């Protein structure tokens, strides 16, 4: 009876919570956003007299490592990766986190698996885990930027048609659009506003946002400023091209979904089957972990699985 009462209250709570989240919450959230926006617009503009034109760089936990990495090519690439990912950290922090994760994962593998190779392999994976996280964040951030980029071009085109200068249009995009498009354009606007030539500020944005569409935009603006022309029309045409390329890329992704899913299944199936067989017949699977021949077979299987996954990924990858 007590169990039935508990289940009744849990199900009732889930139903009421789902109804509240689906029906009641969206209007309240939209109303709250409108109120915050109106509050921001109604606030008086206060000039920040403490602003500086000096570029501030974040200081990591070990500044000596940051200075040493800044003098190397790998350190510069890591700094660019951090900036492109949008994560607020420093190269020295990434190095310290990588060493810490590697030590923790390697220690756990040594305690629970009792195999020297497993500890070494886990330590290497833990060492590169923060780097993989940065790469994943950069990829997702660039994809989101690519989705919002045509809207930024349309806003700039409308601002220029309304009589605003190109620099003012950059600032409007930085103020109106969300992350990641807004902060990138805002950073470009601030750089040229503090005295950096527009061409250099635009090239810096193209370096930070490694997308072909942004390079097209920077090149089109640079040519228009040198030769003249209708910049609003150029931006409209570029926005149309970006949307069409994005649409084609989505269609290609749909057509290659079967191949990608096949790659994921082929990669995960042997590992999942090995785990299941370890529970069903631990004596037979234990030979693979105890015997030297079994360990070599497992290592060869992992290498071949990785090669096969990379092969499938290259086959279904279509440049658009």
C-alpha positions in Angstrom: 0.0 0.0 0.0 2.8 2.3 0.8 4.5 1.6 -2.5 1.3 2.3 -4.4 1.0 5.7 -2.6 4.6 6.6 -3.4 4.2 5.6 -7.0 1.0 7.6 -7.2 2.6 10.8 -5.8 5.7 10.3 -8.1 3.6 9.9 -11.2 1.3 12.8 -10.3 4.4 15.0 -9.7 5.9 14.0 -13.0 2.6 14.8 -14.8 2.1 18.1 -13.1 5.8 19.0 -13.6 5.6 18.1 -17.3 2.5 20.2 -17.8 4.1 23.1 -16.0 7.3 22.9 -18.0 5.5 22.5 -21.3 2.6 25.0 -20.9 3.3 27.4 -18.0 7.0 28.0 -18.2 7.6 29.1 -21.8 5.3 32.2 -21.6 6.8 33.2 -18.2 10.3 32.8 -19.6 9.5 34.9 -22.7 7.9 37.5 -20.5 10.9 37.6 -18.2 13.2 38.0 -21.2 11.1 40.9 -22.5 11.2 42.6 -19.1 15.0 42.2 -18.8 15.4 43.6 -22.3 13.2 46.6 -21.6 15.1 47.2 -18.4 18.4 47.1 -20.2 17.2 49.5 -22.9 15.7 51.9 -20.3 19.0 52.1 -18.3 21.0 55.3 -18.9 24.3 54.9 -20.8 27.2 55.4 -18.4 30.7 55.7 -20.0 33.3 53.6 -18.5 36.2 56.0 -17.7 38.4 53.1 -16.5 38.4 51.5 -19.9 41.9 50.8 -21.4 43.2 50.2 -24.8 45.8 47.7 -23.5 45.0 44.1 -24.4 44.5 42.1 -21.2 45.7 38.5 -21.3 44.5 35.9 -18.7 47.1 34.7 -16.3 47.3 31.0 -15.7 48.2 29.2 -12.5 51.8 28.9 -13.6 52.8 32.0 -15.6 56.3 30.6 -16.2 54.7 27.8 -18.3 52.6 30.3 -20.2 55.7 32.3 -21.1 57.6 29.2 -22.2 54.7 27.9 -24.3 54.2 31.4 -25.9 57.7 31.0 -27.4 56.9 27.7 -29.1 54.8 26.8 -32.1 52.8 24.2 -30.2 52.1 26.7 -27.4 50.8 29.2 -29.9 48.5 26.6 -31.5 47.2 25.6 -28.1 46.4 29.3 -27.3 44.6 29.7 -30.6 42.6 26.5 -29.9 41.6 27.8 -26.5 40.5 31.1 -28.0 38.5 29.4 -30.8 36.8 27.1 -28.3 35.6 29.9 -26.2 36.8 28.4 -22.9 38.2 30.9 -20.4 41.5 29.2 -19.5 45.2 29.4 -20.3 47.7 27.0 -21.8 49.4 26.4 -18.4 46.0 25.5 -16.9 45.4 23.0 -19.7 48.8 21.5 -19.1 48.2 21.2 -15.3 44.7 19.7 -15.9 46.1 17.2 -18.4 48.8 16.0 -16.0 46.3 15.7 -13.2 43.7 13.8 -15.2 46.4 11.5 -16.6 47.7 10.7 -13.1 44.2 10.1 -11.7 43.1 7.9 -14.6 46.4 6.0 -14.7 46.2 5.3 -10.9 42.6 4.1 -11.2 43.5 1.8 -14.1 46.5 0.4 -12.1 44.3 -0.3 -9.1 41.3 -1.9 -10.8 42.8 -3.6 -13.9 46.3 -4.8 -12.6 47.8 -4.5 -16.0 50.9 -2.3 -16.7 49.8 -1.7 -20.3 46.3 -0.6 -19.2 47.7 2.0 -16.8 50.0 3.4 -19.5 47.2 3.4 -22.0 44.8 5.1 -19.6 47.4 7.7 -18.7 47.9 8.6 -22.3 44.1 8.9 -22.8 43.8 11.1 -19.7 46.7 13.3 -20.9 45.0 14.1 -24.2 41.4 14.3 -22.7 41.5 18.1 -22.1 42.8 18.6 -25.6 40.0 16.5 -27.0 37.5 18.5 -24.9 38.8 21.8 -26.4 38.6 20.4 -29.9 35.0 19.3 -29.3 34.1 22.7 -27.9 35.7 24.5 -30.8 33.8 22.3 -33.3 30.4 22.9 -31.6 31.1 26.6 -31.3 32.0 26.9 -35.0 28.9 25.0 -36.0 26.8 27.4 -33.9 28.6 30.4 -35.4 27.9 29.1 -38.9 24.2 28.8 -38.2 24.0 32.4 -36.8 26.4 34.0 -39.4 23.7 34.6 -42.1 21.6 36.5 -39.5 24.6 38.7 -38.7 25.1 39.5 -42.4 21.4 40.4 -42.8 21.6 42.7 -39.8 24.7 44.4 -41.1 23.0 44.8 -44.5 19.9 46.4 -43.0 22.1 48.7 -40.9 24.1 49.9 -43.9 20.9 50.5 -45.9 19.6 52.6 -43.0 22.6 54.9 -43.3 25.0 53.5 -40.7 28.7 53.1 -41.3 30.3 49.6 -41.6 32.0 50.0 -38.2 28.7 50.9 -36.6 27.1 47.8 -38.2 29.8 45.7 -36.6 29.0 47.1 -33.2 25.3 46.5 -33.7 25.9 42.9 -34.5 28.1 42.5 -31.5 25.3 44.1 -29.2 22.3 42.4 -30.7 23.2 38.8 -31.5 23.9 36.0 -29.0 27.0 34.0 -28.4 29.2 33.1 -30.3 28.5 35.5 -33.2 27.9 38.6 -31.0 31.1 38.4 -29.0 33.3 37.8 -32.0 31.9 40.8 -33.9 32.1 42.9 -30.7 35.7 42.0 -30.3 36.4 43.0 -33.9 34.5 46.3 -33.3 36.5 47.0 -30.2 39.8 46.3 -31.9 39.2 48.7 -34.8 37.6 51.2 -32.4 40.8 51.3 -30.4 42.9 52.2 -33.5 43.6 48.9 -35.3 42.9 49.2 -39.0 39.6 47.6 -40.1 41.4 45.2 -42.5 43.7 43.9 -39.7 40.7 43.6 -37.3 38.7 41.6 -39.9 41.7 39.3 -40.6 42.1 38.6 -36.9 38.4 37.6 -36.8 39.0 35.3 -39.8 41.9 33.7 -37.9 39.8 33.3 -34.7 36.8 31.8 -36.6 38.3 29.3 -39.0 35.3 29.0 -41.3 35.4 29.5 -45.0 32.3 31.7 -45.0 34.0 34.1 -42.6 37.0 34.3 -45.0 34.6 35.0 -47.8 33.1 37.8 -45.8 36.4 39.4 -44.9 37.7 39.2 -48.4 34.5 40.7 -49.8 34.6 43.6 -47.4 38.3 44.2 -48.1 37.7 44.3 -51.9 34.7 46.6 -51.5 36.6 49.1 -49.3 39.3 49.2 -52.0 37.3 49.3 -55.2 33.9 50.5 -54.0 30.4 49.0 -54.6 27.1 48.3 -52.9 28.2 46.7 -49.7 24.6 46.0 -48.6 23.9 44.0 -51.8 27.2 42.1 -51.4 26.3 41.1 -47.8 22.8 40.0 -49.0 24.3 37.8 -51.7 26.8 36.4 -49.3 24.1 35.6 -46.7 22.1 33.8 -49.5 25.2 31.8 -50.5 25.9 30.8 -46.9 22.4 29.7 -46.3 22.4 27.6 -49.5 25.7 26.0 -48.5 24.4 25.2 -45.1 21.2 23.7 -46.6 23.3 21.5 -48.9 25.5 20.4 -46.0 22.5 19.4 -44.1 21.2 17.4 -47.0 24.6 15.7 -47.4 24.5 14.9 -43.7 21.1 13.2 -44.0 22.3 11.1 -47.0 25.4 10.0 -45.1 23.6 9.2 -41.9 23.5 5.5 -42.7 27.2 5.3 -43.2 28.0 7.3 -40.0 25.6 5.1 -38.0 27.2 2.0 -39.4 30.6 3.2 -38.3 29.4 3.9 -34.8 27.8 0.4 -34.5 30.8 -1.4 -35.9 33.0 0.5 -33.4 30.9 -0.1 -30.4 29.7 -3.6 -31.1 32.9 -5.6 -30.3 33.4 -3.7 -27.1 29.8 -4.1 -25.9 29.9 -7.8 -26.9 33.1 -8.3 -24.9 31.6 -6.7 -21.8 28.5 -8.9 -22.1 30.5 -12.1 -22.6 32.7 -11.1 -19.6 29.5 -11.4 -17.5 28.1 -14.5 -19.2 31.3 -16.5 -19.4 34.1 -14.9 -17.4 36.3 -18.0 -17.6 36.5 -17.9 -21.4 36.9 -14.1 -21.6 39.5 -14.1 -18.8 42.0 -15.9 -21.1 42.1 -12.8 -23.3 43.1 -10.7 -20.4 45.5 -13.1 -18.7 47.4 -14.7 -21.6 49.9 -12.8 -23.6 48.4 -14.0 -26.9 45.0 -12.7 -25.8 46.4 -9.3 -24.9 48.0 -9.0 -28.3 44.7 -10.0 -29.9 42.9 -7.3 -28.0 45.5 -4.7 -28.9 45.3 -5.7 -32.6 41.5 -5.6 -32.5 41.5 -2.1 -31.1 44.0 -0.9 -33.7 42.0 -2.4 -36.5 38.7 -1.0 -35.1 40.3 2.4 -35.0 41.6 2.1 -38.6 38.2 0.9 -39.8 36.4 3.8 -38.1 38.8 6.3 -39.7 38.3 4.7 -43.1 34.5 4.8 -42.9 34.7 8.5 -41.7 36.9 9.4 -44.7 34.5 7.5 -47.1 31.4 9.3 -46.0 33.1 12.7 -45.7 31.9 15.0 -48.5 33.3 18.5 -48.9 30.7 21.1 -49.6 
